[in-house]
Amino acid sequence: MDVIGSLLLFGGMLLSLAVAESWFWLTFAGFALMAAVYAAKGVHWLRARRRPAA
């Protein structure tokens, strides 16, 4: 999911610069997806850190 979010983000920026049409919605979708992925990774990391080592 992280890779897909990055592709949407950078692809949207590139298309916005290269094509006359507005492709910023693609950039925003990629940013939202990347934010959700990193939030999930952060929650997973915090839960793993709080769990006592066996």
Secondary structure, 3 states (H helix, E strand, C coil): CHHHHHHHHHHHHHHHHHCCCCCHHHHHHHHHHHHHHHHHHHHHHHHHHHCCCC
